[in-house]
Amino acid sequence: MSDQLKQNIGLRVKTIRNQRKLTQAQLAEAIDKTFEAISNLERGKTAPNFSTLADIARVLQVPMREFFEGIDAELSEDRQELFTKLNLLASQMDDETLELYLKLGDVLLEQRK
């Protein structure tokens, strides 16, 4: 696994974990790993195996694809984190709310022109 991919997956795990208001220690305990293992994963120092990533997805209540969708090596870490937060937020909305979310995005884009 490339270093960039490890960093992107780690950033997504960290972002979602923080949104779920879990500490690294709490996530580690929930998946029977060490705090250090979670820290290394989130910093992109180590790559999780499939089983560990599945366990993390289960605890964070997201599909595994959430760790991979939209990964773009050209984006900054801050922008990757923003996209992750937006995707997670959108995934929790019903269709009507999602439509409003899109309309709000359109209005914001118009304001920037």
C-alpha positions in Angstrom: 0.0 0.0 0.0 1.4 3.4 -0.9 2.3 5.9 1.7 -0.2 8.4 0.4 -3.0 5.8 0.5 -2.1 4.9 4.1 -2.2 8.6 5.1 -5.6 9.1 3.4 -7.1 6.1 5.0 -5.7 7.2 8.4 -7.1 10.7 8.0 -10.5 9.4 7.2 -10.5 7.1 10.2 -9.4 10.0 12.4 -12.0 12.4 11.0 -14.9 9.9 11.4 -13.7 8.8 14.8 -13.6 12.4 16.0 -17.1 13.0 14.6 -18.3 10.0 16.5 -16.7 11.6 19.6 -14.5 8.6 20.3 -11.0 8.7 21.6 -8.2 6.6 20.0 -8.2 4.5 23.2 -12.0 3.9 23.0 -11.7 2.8 19.3 -8.8 0.6 20.1 -10.6 -1.1 22.9 -13.7 -1.6 20.7 -11.7 -3.5 18.1 -9.3 -5.2 20.5 -6.2 -3.3 19.3 -3.7 -1.0 21.1 -4.0 2.7 21.4 -0.6 2.8 19.6 -2.0 0.8 16.7 -4.8 3.3 16.1 -2.4 6.2 16.5 0.0 4.7 13.9 -2.9 4.0 11.5 -4.3 7.5 11.8 -0.9 9.1 11.1 -0.4 6.9 8.1 2.5 5.0 9.6 0.9 1.6 9.2 -1.7 0.2 7.0 -4.7 -1.7 8.5 -5.4 -5.2 7.3 -8.9 -5.9 5.9 -10.2 -7.4 9.1 -9.1 -4.4 11.2 -10.6 -2.0 8.7 -13.8 -3.9 8.8 -13.9 -3.8 12.6 -13.2 0.0 12.5 -16.0 0.5 10.0 -18.4 -1.5 12.2 -17.6 0.5 15.3 -17.7 3.8 13.5 -20.9 2.7 11.8 -19.8 3.5 8.2 -19.4 1.3 5.2 -15.8 0.3 4.4 -16.0 2.2 1.1 -16.1 5.4 3.2 -12.3 4.9 3.8 -11.6 4.9 0.0 -14.2 6.9 -1.8 -13.0 10.1 -3.4 -9.4 9.7 -2.4 -7.3 12.0 -4.5 -3.6 12.2 -3.9 -3.5 15.7 -5.3 -5.8 17.1 -2.5 -4.4 18.6 0.6 -4.9 16.9 3.9 -7.3 19.6 5.0 -9.3 19.3 1.9 -9.5 15.5 2.2 -10.8 16.0 5.7 -13.4 18.4 4.6 -14.6 16.0 1.9 -14.8 13.2 4.4 -16.9 15.3 6.7 -19.2 16.4 3.9 -19.7 12.8 2.7 -20.3 11.5 6.2 -22.9 14.3 6.8 -24.6 13.6 3.5 -24.8 9.9 4.1 -26.8 10.5 7.3 -29.5 12.6 5.5 -32.8 11.5 4.1 -33.6 12.4 0.5 -35.4 15.6 1.3 -32.7 16.9 3.5 -30.1 16.0 1.0 -31.9 18.0 -1.7 -31.8 21.0 0.6 -28.1 20.4 1.2 -27.4 20.5 -2.5 -29.5 23.6 -2.9 -27.5 25.3 -0.1 -24.3 24.3 -1.9 -25.6 25.9 -5.1 -26.4 29.1 -3.3 -23.0 29.2 -1.7 -21.3 28.8 -5.1 -23.4 31.6 -6.6 -22.4 33.9 -3.7 -18.7 33.2 -4.5 -19.0 34.3 -8.1 
